[in-house]
């Protein structure tokens, strides 16, 4: 994952969790390709992730 600290879409909450959409998510897939390019892609798009690589 890539998170841009200044000017990005996400923040780190006071308790240390990422809140908001990340700029980039990279998924390494061997057996879960169909899930990664279908279900996860829809979730990431819905949550405004800018870039997703499988």
PQR file of N, CA, C, O and H, with PARSE charges and radii, in Angstrom:
ATOM      1  N   UNK A   1       0.831  -1.171   0.000 -0.4000 1.5000
ATOM      2  CA  UNK A   1       0.000   0.000   0.000 -0.0000 2.0000
ATOM      3  C   UNK A   1       0.872   1.229   0.000  0.5500 1.7000
ATOM      4  O   UNK A   1       2.003   1.212   0.485 -0.5500 1.4000
ATOM      5  N   UNK A   2       0.330   2.297  -0.551 -0.4000 1.5000
ATOM      6  CA  UNK A   2       1.010   3.587  -0.550 -0.0000 2.0000
ATOM      7  C   UNK A   2       0.057   4.602   0.030  0.5500 1.7000
ATOM      8  O   UNK A   2      -1.093   4.714  -0.395 -0.5500 1.4000
ATOM      9  H   UNK A   2      -0.589   2.311  -0.944  0.4000 1.0000
ATOM     10  N   UNK A   3       0.540   5.329   0.988 -0.4000 1.5000
ATOM     11  CA  UNK A   3      -0.243   6.378   1.628 -0.0000 2.0000
ATOM     12  C   UNK A   3       0.534   7.672   1.525  0.5500 1.7000
ATOM     13  O   UNK A   3       1.682   7.735   1.965 -0.5500 1.4000
ATOM     14  H   UNK A   3       1.475   5.239   1.332  0.4000 1.0000
ATOM     15  N   UNK A   4      -0.059   8.699   0.956 -0.4000 1.5000
ATOM     16  CA  UNK A   4       0.594  10.001   0.838 -0.0000 2.0000
ATOM     17  C   UNK A   4       0.233  10.817   2.065  0.5500 1.7000
ATOM     18  O   UNK A   4      -0.938  11.097   2.320 -0.5500 1.4000
ATOM     19  H   UNK A   4      -0.991   8.647   0.598  0.4000 1.0000
ATOM     20  N   UNK A   5       1.258  11.197   2.825 -0.4000 1.5000
ATOM     21  CA  UNK A   5       1.024  11.861   4.100 -0.0000 2.0000
ATOM     22  C   UNK A   5       0.518  13.293   3.947  0.5500 1.7000
ATOM     23  O   UNK A   5      -0.430  13.684   4.629 -0.5500 1.4000
ATOM     24  H   UNK A   5       2.210  10.969   2.618  0.4000 1.0000
ATOM     25  N   UNK A   6       1.121  14.069   3.081 -0.4000 1.5000
ATOM     26  CA  UNK A   6       0.702  15.464   2.883 -0.0000 2.0000
ATOM     27  C   UNK A   6      -0.054  15.584   1.574  0.5500 1.7000
ATOM     28  O   UNK A   6       0.530  15.435   0.500 -0.5500 1.4000
ATOM     29  H   UNK A   6       1.890  13.752   2.527  0.4000 1.0000
ATOM     30  N   UNK A   7      -1.354  15.854   1.654 -0.4000 1.5000
ATOM     31  CA  UNK A   7      -2.164  16.006   0.456 -0.0000 2.0000
ATOM     32  C   UNK A   7      -2.827  14.730  -0.024  0.5500 1.7000
ATOM     33  O   UNK A   7      -3.498  14.739  -1.057 -0.5500 1.4000
ATOM     34  H   UNK A   7      -1.828  15.975   2.526  0.4000 1.0000
ATOM     35  N   UNK A   8      -2.656  13.633   0.700 -0.4000 1.5000
ATOM     36  CA  UNK A   8      -3.270  12.368   0.316 -0.0000 2.0000
ATOM     37  C   UNK A   8      -4.694  12.254   0.839  0.5500 1.7000
ATOM     38  O   UNK A   8      -5.213  13.171   1.475 -0.5500 1.4000
ATOM     39  H   UNK A   8      -2.111  13.626   1.538  0.4000 1.0000
ATOM     40  N   UNK A   9      -5.315  11.121   0.562 -0.4000 1.5000
ATOM     41  CA  UNK A   9      -6.708  10.887   0.926 -0.0000 2.0000
ATOM     42  C   UNK A   9      -6.891  10.310   2.321  0.5500 1.7000
ATOM     43  O   UNK A   9      -8.007  10.311   2.840 -0.5500 1.4000
ATOM     44  H   UNK A   9      -4.894  10.376   0.044  0.4000 1.0000
ATOM     45  N   UNK A  10      -5.823   9.817   2.940 -0.4000 1.5000
ATOM     46  CA  UNK A  10      -5.962   9.117   4.215 -0.0000 2.0000
ATOM     47  C   UNK A  10      -5.201   9.828   5.329  0.5500 1.7000
ATOM     48  O   UNK A  10      -4.333  10.667   5.086 -0.5500 1.4000
ATOM     49  H   UNK A  10      -4.917   9.816   2.519  0.4000 1.0000
ATOM     50  N   UNK A  11      -5.557   9.463   6.552 -0.4000 1.5000
ATOM     51  CA  UNK A  11      -4.864   9.966   7.732 -0.0000 2.0000
ATOM     52  C   UNK A  11      -4.609   8.782   8.666  0.5500 1.7000
ATOM     53  O   UNK A  11      -5.213   7.720   8.515 -0.5500 1.4000
ATOM     54  H   UNK A  11      -6.262   8.782   6.750  0.4000 1.0000
ATOM     55  N   UNK A  12      -3.721   8.975   9.617 -0.4000 1.5000
ATOM     56  CA  UNK A  12      -3.514   8.004  10.676 -0.0000 2.0000
ATOM     57  C   UNK A  12      -4.252   8.533  11.896  0.5500 1.7000
ATOM     58  O   UNK A  12      -3.989   9.643  12.358 -0.5500 1.4000
ATOM     59  H   UNK A  12      -3.230   9.838   9.740  0.4000 1.0000
ATOM     60  N   UNK A  13      -5.179   7.732  12.415 -0.4000 1.5000
ATOM     61  CA  UNK A  13      -5.978   8.158  13.564 -0.0000 2.0000
ATOM     62  C   UNK A  13      -5.118   8.208  14.824  0.5500 1.7000
ATOM     63  O   UNK A  13      -3.983   7.733  14.830 -0.5500 1.4000
ATOM     64  H   UNK A  13      -5.393   6.830  12.039  0.4000 1.0000
ATOM     65  N   UNK A  14      -5.657   8.773  15.866 -0.4000 1.5000
ATOM     66  CA  UNK A  14      -4.929   8.872  17.134 -0.0000 2.0000
ATOM     67  C   UNK A  14      -4.558   7.505  17.693  0.5500 1.7000
ATOM     68  O   UNK A  14      -3.549   7.373  18.386 -0.5500 1.4000
ATOM     69  H   UNK A  14      -6.580   9.159  15.861  0.4000 1.0000
ATOM     70  N   UNK A  15      -5.367   6.481  17.397 -0.4000 1.5000
ATOM     71  CA  UNK A  15      -5.060   5.142  17.887 -0.0000 2.0000
ATOM     72  C   UNK A  15      -4.254   4.302  16.892  0.5500 1.7000
ATOM     73  O   UNK A  15      -4.113   3.092  17.073 -0.5500 1.4000
ATOM     74  H   UNK A  15      -6.187   6.589  16.834  0.4000 1.0000
ATOM     75  N   UNK A  16      -3.718   4.949  15.829 -0.4000 1.5000
ATOM     76  CA  UNK A  16      -2.777   4.293  14.931 -0.0000 2.0000
ATOM     77  C   UNK A  16      -3.357   3.570  13.732  0.5500 1.7000
ATOM     78  O   UNK A  16      -2.642   2.810  13.078 -0.5500 1.4000
ATOM     79  H   UNK A  16      -3.833   5.932  15.682  0.4000 1.0000
ATOM     80  N   UNK A  17      -4.635   3.779  13.418 -0.4000 1.5000
ATOM     81  CA  UNK A  17      -5.257   3.122  12.274 -0.0000 2.0000
ATOM     82  C   UNK A  17      -5.326   4.071  11.078  0.5500 1.7000
ATOM     83  O   UNK A  17      -5.451   5.285  11.237 -0.5500 1.4000
ATOM     84  H   UNK A  17      -5.216   4.396  13.949  0.4000 1.0000
ATOM     85  N   UNK A  18      -5.242   3.490   9.875 -0.4000 1.5000
ATOM     86  CA  UNK A  18      -5.392   4.278   8.649 -0.0000 2.0000
ATOM     87  C   UNK A  18      -6.878   4.535   8.437  0.5500 1.7000
ATOM     88  O   UNK A  18      -7.687   3.609   8.484 -0.5500 1.4000
ATOM     89  H   UNK A  18      -5.140   2.504   9.746  0.4000 1.0000
ATOM     90  N   UNK A  19      -7.228   5.779   8.208 -0.4000 1.5000
ATOM     91  CA  UNK A  19      -8.614   6.151   7.915 -0.0000 2.0000
ATOM     92  C   UNK A  19      -8.639   6.864   6.573  0.5500 1.7000
ATOM     93  O   UNK A  19      -7.844   7.774   6.336 -0.5500 1.4000
ATOM     94  H   UNK A  19      -6.571   6.531   8.170  0.4000 1.0000
ATOM     95  N   UNK A  20      -9.546   6.455   5.697 -0.4000 1.5000
ATOM     96  CA  UNK A  20      -9.644   7.030   4.361 -0.0000 2.0000
ATOM     97  C   UNK A  20      -9.034   6.110   3.334  0.5500 1.7000
ATOM     98  O   UNK A  20      -8.456   5.075   3.668 -0.5500 1.4000
ATOM     99  H   UNK A  20     -10.192   5.716   5.890  0.4000 1.0000
ATOM    100  N   UNK A  21      -9.168   6.497   2.080 -0.4000 1.5000
ATOM    101  CA  UNK A  21      -8.688   5.670   0.976 -0.0000 2.0000
ATOM    102  C   UNK A  21      -7.184   5.830   0.775  0.5500 1.7000
ATOM    103  O   UNK A  21      -6.636   6.924   0.911 -0.5500 1.4000
ATOM    104  H   UNK A  21      -9.637   7.337   1.809  0.4000 1.0000
ATOM    105  N   UNK A  22      -6.535   4.727   0.451 -0.4000 1.5000
ATOM    106  CA  UNK A  22      -5.115   4.753   0.125 -0.0000 2.0000
ATOM    107  C   UNK A  22      -4.943   5.147  -1.332  0.5500 1.7000
ATOM    108  O   UNK A  22      -5.879   5.032  -2.122 -0.5500 1.4000
ATOM    109  H   UNK A  22      -6.980   3.838   0.341  0.4000 1.0000
ATOM    110  N   UNK A  23      -3.770   5.604  -1.686 -0.4000 1.5000
ATOM    111  CA  UNK A  23      -3.505   5.969  -3.076 -0.0000 2.0000
ATOM    112  C   UNK A  23      -3.204   4.749  -3.943  0.5500 1.7000
ATOM    113  O   UNK A  23      -3.565   4.719  -5.120 -0.5500 1.4000
ATOM    114  H   UNK A  23      -3.010   5.697  -1.044  0.4000 1.0000
ATOM    115  N   UNK A  24      -2.546   3.749  -3.370 -0.4000 1.5000
ATOM    116  CA  UNK A  24      -2.136   2.571  -4.149 -0.0000 2.0000
ATOM    117  C   UNK A  24      -2.215   1.330  -3.275  0.5500 1.7000
ATOM    118  O   UNK A  24      -1.766   1.336  -2.128 -0.5500 1.4000
ATOM    119  H   UNK A  24      -2.253   3.773  -2.415  0.4000 1.0000
ATOM    120  N   UNK A  25      -2.792   0.260  -3.829 -0.4000 1.5000
ATOM    121  CA  UNK A  25      -2.772  -1.058  -3.188 -0.0000 2.0000
ATOM    122  C   UNK A  25      -2.245  -2.047  -4.215  0.5500 1.7000
ATOM    123  O   UNK A  25      -2.723  -2.085  -5.349 -0.5500 1.4000
ATOM    124  H   UNK A  25      -3.156   0.255  -4.760  0.4000 1.0000
ATOM    125  N   UNK A  26      -1.258  -2.851  -3.820 -0.4000 1.5000
ATOM    126  CA  UNK A  26      -0.700  -3.895  -4.674 -0.0000 2.0000
ATOM    127  C   UNK A  26      -1.030  -5.233  -4.030  0.5500 1.7000
ATOM    128  O   UNK A  26      -0.729  -5.460  -2.858 -0.5500 1.4000
ATOM    129  H   UNK A  26      -0.870  -2.821  -2.899  0.4000 1.0000
ATOM    130  N   UNK A  27      -1.649  -6.111  -4.801 -0.4000 1.5000
ATOM    131  CA  UNK A  27      -2.065  -7.428  -4.309 -0.0000 2.0000
ATOM    132  C   UNK A  27      -1.265  -8.486  -5.056  0.5500 1.7000
ATOM    133  O   UNK A  27      -1.301  -8.533  -6.286 -0.5500 1.4000
ATOM    134  H   UNK A  27      -1.894  -5.926  -5.753  0.4000 1.0000
ATOM    135  N   UNK A  28      -0.548  -9.331  -4.335 -0.4000 1.5000
ATOM    136  CA  UNK A  28       0.160 -10.457  -4.939 -0.0000 2.0000
ATOM    137  C   UNK A  28      -0.754 -11.667  -4.802  0.5500 1.7000
ATOM    138  O   UNK A  28      -1.095 -12.078  -3.693 -0.5500 1.4000
ATOM    139  H   UNK A  28      -0.518  -9.293  -3.336  0.4000 1.0000
ATOM    140  N   UNK A  29      -1.147 -12.232  -5.940 -0.4000 1.5000
ATOM    141  CA  UNK A  29      -2.150 -13.288  -5.927 -0.0000 2.0000
ATOM    142  C   UNK A  29      -1.671 -14.508  -6.695  0.5500 1.7000
ATOM    143  O   UNK A  29      -1.111 -14.398  -7.786 -0.5500 1.4000
ATOM    144  H   UNK A  29      -0.870 -11.898  -6.841  0.4000 1.0000
ATOM    145  N   UNK A  30      -1.898 -15.658  -6.111 -0.4000 1.5000
ATOM    146  CA  UNK A  30      -1.628 -16.909  -6.807 -0.0000 2.0000
ATOM    147  C   UNK A  30      -2.942 -17.658  -7.022  0.5500 1.7000
ATOM    148  O   UNK A  30      -3.286 -18.012  -8.150 -0.5500 1.4000
ATOM    149  H   UNK A  30      -2.352 -15.748  -5.224  0.4000 1.0000
ATOM    150  N   UNK A  31      -3.661 -17.891  -5.948 -0.4000 1.5000
ATOM    151  CA  UNK A  31      -4.905 -18.650  -6.034 -0.0000 2.0000
ATOM    152  C   UNK A  31      -6.147 -17.780  -5.963  0.5500 1.7000
ATOM    153  O   UNK A  31      -7.240 -18.242  -6.292 -0.5500 1.4000
ATOM    154  H   UNK A  31      -3.381 -17.604  -5.032  0.4000 1.0000
ATOM    155  N   UNK A  32      -6.005 -16.536  -5.544 -0.4000 1.5000
ATOM    156  CA  UNK A  32      -7.183 -15.691  -5.311 -0.0000 2.0000
ATOM    157  C   UNK A  32      -7.402 -14.646  -6.400  0.5500 1.7000
ATOM    158  O   UNK A  32      -8.054 -13.632  -6.154 -0.5500 1.4000
ATOM    159  H   UNK A  32      -5.118 -16.160  -5.277  0.4000 1.0000
ATOM    160  N   UNK A  33      -6.872 -14.873  -7.590 -0.4000 1.5000
ATOM    161  CA  UNK A  33      -6.946 -13.878  -8.660 -0.0000 2.0000
ATOM    162  C   UNK A  33      -8.380 -13.481  -8.976  0.5500 1.7000
ATOM    163  O   UNK A  33      -8.662 -12.290  -9.110 -0.5500 1.4000
ATOM    164  H   UNK A  33      -6.342 -15.697  -7.790  0.4000 1.0000
ATOM    165  N   UNK A  34      -9.285 -14.427  -9.098 -0.4000 1.5000
ATOM    166  CA  UNK A  34     -10.662 -14.071  -9.460 -0.0000 2.0000
ATOM    167  C   UNK A  34     -11.314 -13.203  -8.389  0.5500 1.7000
ATOM    168  O   UNK A  34     -12.085 -12.300  -8.714 -0.5500 1.4000
ATOM    169  H   UNK A  34      -9.056 -15.394  -8.989  0.4000 1.0000
ATOM    170  N   UNK A  35     -11.016 -13.462  -7.123 -0.4000 1.5000
ATOM    171  CA  UNK A  35     -11.533 -12.613  -6.042 -0.0000 2.0000
ATOM    172  C   UNK A  35     -10.893 -11.235  -6.118  0.5500 1.7000
ATOM    173  O   UNK A  35     -11.574 -10.222  -5.963 -0.5500 1.4000
ATOM    174  H   UNK A  35     -10.390 -14.196  -6.859  0.4000 1.0000
ATOM    175  N   UNK A  36      -9.584 -11.195  -6.356 -0.4000 1.5000
ATOM    176  CA  UNK A  36      -8.850  -9.928  -6.370 -0.0000 2.0000
ATOM    177  C   UNK A  36      -9.280  -9.008  -7.506  0.5500 1.7000
ATOM    178  O   UNK A  36      -9.363  -7.794  -7.317 -0.5500 1.4000
ATOM    179  H   UNK A  36      -9.031 -12.018  -6.481  0.4000 1.0000
ATOM    180  N   UNK A  37      -9.552  -9.563  -8.675 -0.4000 1.5000
ATOM    181  CA  UNK A  37      -9.906  -8.705  -9.813 -0.0000 2.0000
ATOM    182  C   UNK A  37     -11.410  -8.448  -9.928  0.5500 1.7000
ATOM    183  O   UNK A  37     -11.846  -7.680 -10.785 -0.5500 1.4000
ATOM    184  H   UNK A  37      -9.485 -10.549  -8.829  0.4000 1.0000
ATOM    185  N   UNK A  38     -12.187  -9.079  -9.082 -0.4000 1.5000
ATOM    186  CA  UNK A  38     -13.632  -8.856  -9.102 -0.0000 2.0000
ATOM    187  C   UNK A  38     -14.114  -8.207  -7.810  0.5500 1.7000
ATOM    188  O   UNK A  38     -14.382  -7.006  -7.774 -0.5500 1.4000
ATOM    189  H   UNK A  38     -11.834  -9.703  -8.385  0.4000 1.0000
ATOM    190  N   UNK A  39     -14.221  -9.000  -6.757 -0.4000 1.5000
ATOM    191  CA  UNK A  39     -14.788  -8.520  -5.491 -0.0000 2.0000
ATOM    192  C   UNK A  39     -13.963  -7.411  -4.858  0.5500 1.7000
ATOM    193  O   UNK A  39     -14.506  -6.366  -4.499 -0.5500 1.4000
ATOM    194  H   UNK A  39     -14.003  -9.976  -6.787  0.4000 1.0000
ATOM    195  N   UNK A  40     -12.665  -7.622  -4.716 -0.4000 1.5000
ATOM    196  CA  UNK A  40     -11.821  -6.606  -4.074 -0.0000 2.0000
ATOM    197  C   UNK A  40     -11.754  -5.337  -4.909  0.5500 1.7000
ATOM    198  O   UNK A  40     -11.770  -4.235  -4.360 -0.5500 1.4000
ATOM    199  H   UNK A  40     -12.224  -8.470  -5.008  0.4000 1.0000
ATOM    200  N   UNK A  41     -11.679  -5.475  -6.217 -0.4000 1.5000
ATOM    201  CA  UNK A  41     -11.645  -4.299  -7.083 -0.0000 2.0000
ATOM    202  C   UNK A  41     -12.883  -3.437  -6.867  0.5500 1.7000
ATOM    203  O   UNK A  41     -12.778  -2.212  -6.792 -0.5500 1.4000
ATOM    204  H   UNK A  41     -11.666  -6.371  -6.662  0.4000 1.0000
ATOM    205  N   UNK A  42     -14.046  -4.059  -6.767 -0.4000 1.5000
ATOM    206  CA  UNK A  42     -15.291  -3.312  -6.525 -0.0000 2.0000
ATOM    207  C   UNK A  42     -15.254  -2.581  -5.189  0.5500 1.7000
ATOM    208  O   UNK A  42     -15.673  -1.427  -5.092 -0.5500 1.4000
ATOM    209  H   UNK A  42     -14.131  -5.053  -6.827  0.4000 1.0000
ATOM    210  N   UNK A  43     -14.752  -3.255  -4.168 -0.4000 1.5000
ATOM    211  CA  UNK A  43     -14.655  -2.631  -2.839 -0.0000 2.0000
ATOM    212  C   UNK A  43     -13.694  -1.453  -2.881  0.5500 1.7000
ATOM    213  O   UNK A  43     -14.000  -0.390  -2.342 -0.5500 1.4000
ATOM    214  H   UNK A  43     -14.412  -4.191  -4.247  0.4000 1.0000
ATOM    215  N   UNK A  44     -12.536  -1.623  -3.512 -0.4000 1.5000
ATOM    216  CA  UNK A  44     -11.553  -0.548  -3.583 -0.0000 2.0000
ATOM    217  C   UNK A  44     -12.087   0.637  -4.384  0.5500 1.7000
ATOM    218  O   UNK A  44     -11.878   1.785  -3.992 -0.5500 1.4000
ATOM    219  H   UNK A  44     -12.287  -2.487  -3.950  0.4000 1.0000
ATOM    220  N   UNK A  45     -12.764   0.382  -5.486 -0.4000 1.5000
ATOM    221  CA  UNK A  45     -13.365   1.470  -6.272 -0.0000 2.0000
ATOM    222  C   UNK A  45     -14.414   2.222  -5.459  0.5500 1.7000
ATOM    223  O   UNK A  45     -14.452   3.452  -5.457 -0.5500 1.4000
ATOM    224  H   UNK A  45     -12.934  -0.550  -5.804  0.4000 1.0000
ATOM    225  N   UNK A  46     -15.259   1.467  -4.771 -0.4000 1.5000
ATOM    226  CA  UNK A  46     -16.307   2.069  -3.950 -0.0000 2.0000
ATOM    227  C   UNK A  46     -15.706   2.963  -2.860  0.5500 1.7000
ATOM    228  O   UNK A  46     -16.303   3.965  -2.466 -0.5500 1.4000
ATOM    229  H   UNK A  46     -15.228   0.467  -4.773  0.4000 1.0000
ATOM    230  N   UNK A  47     -14.521   2.586  -2.383 -0.4000 1.5000
ATOM    231  CA  UNK A  47     -13.863   3.343  -1.312 -0.0000 2.0000
ATOM    232  C   UNK A  47     -12.829   4.320  -1.835  0.5500 1.7000
ATOM    233  O   UNK A  47     -12.042   4.857  -1.055 -0.5500 1.4000
ATOM    234  H   UNK A  47     -14.036   1.772  -2.703  0.4000 1.0000
ATOM    235  N   UNK A  48     -12.812   4.561  -3.130 -0.4000 1.5000
ATOM    236  CA  UNK A  48     -12.019   5.592  -3.786 -0.0000 2.0000
ATOM    237  C   UNK A  48     -10.503   5.381  -3.717  0.5500 1.7000
ATOM    238  O   UNK A  48      -9.738   6.342  -3.648 -0.5500 1.4000
ATOM    239  H   UNK A  48     -13.451   4.125  -3.763  0.4000 1.0000
ATOM    240  N   UNK A  49     -10.076   4.107  -3.737 -0.4000 1.5000
ATOM    241  CA  UNK A  49      -8.643   3.823  -3.871 -0.0000 2.0000
ATOM    242  C   UNK A  49      -8.246   4.238  -5.289  0.5500 1.7000
ATOM    243  O   UNK A  49      -8.915   3.866  -6.253 -0.5500 1.4000
ATOM    244  H   UNK A  49     -10.698   3.326  -3.793  0.4000 1.0000
ATOM    245  N   UNK A  50      -7.174   4.997  -5.420 -0.4000 1.5000
ATOM    246  CA  UNK A  50      -6.790   5.547  -6.711 -0.0000 2.0000
ATOM    247  C   UNK A  50      -6.216   4.505  -7.683  0.5500 1.7000
ATOM    248  O   UNK A  50      -6.585   4.484  -8.857 -0.5500 1.4000
ATOM    249  H   UNK A  50      -6.630   5.299  -4.637  0.4000 1.0000
ATOM    250  N   UNK A  51      -5.318   3.646  -7.196 -0.4000 1.5000
ATOM    251  CA  UNK A  51      -4.661   2.665  -8.064 -0.0000 2.0000
ATOM    252  C   UNK A  51      -4.647   1.297  -7.375  0.5500 1.7000
ATOM    253  O   UNK A  51      -4.460   1.200  -6.162 -0.5500 1.4000
ATOM    254  H   UNK A  51      -5.018   3.663  -6.242  0.4000 1.0000
ATOM    255  N   UNK A  52      -4.849   0.234  -8.179 -0.4000 1.5000
ATOM    256  CA  UNK A  52      -4.847  -1.130  -7.661 -0.0000 2.0000
ATOM    257  C   UNK A  52      -4.159  -2.027  -8.670  0.5500 1.7000
ATOM    258  O   UNK A  52      -4.569  -2.091  -9.828 -0.5500 1.4000
ATOM    259  H   UNK A  52      -5.000   0.313  -9.165  0.4000 1.0000
ATOM    260  N   UNK A  53      -3.113  -2.722  -8.238 -0.4000 1.5000
ATOM    261  CA  UNK A  53      -2.384  -3.646  -9.106 -0.0000 2.0000
ATOM    262  C   UNK A  53      -2.478  -5.046  -8.545  0.5500 1.7000
ATOM    263  O   UNK A  53      -2.347  -5.252  -7.338 -0.5500 1.4000
ATOM    264  H   UNK A  53      -2.780  -2.671  -7.297  0.4000 1.0000
ATOM    265  N   UNK A  54      -2.710  -6.024  -9.436 -0.4000 1.5000
ATOM    266  CA  UNK A  54      -2.735  -7.430  -9.045 -0.0000 2.0000
ATOM    267  C   UNK A  54      -1.600  -8.129  -9.760  0.5500 1.7000
ATOM    268  O   UNK A  54      -1.413  -9.334  -9.590 -0.5500 1.4000
ATOM    269  H   UNK A  54      -2.818  -5.857 -10.416  0.4000 1.0000
TER
END
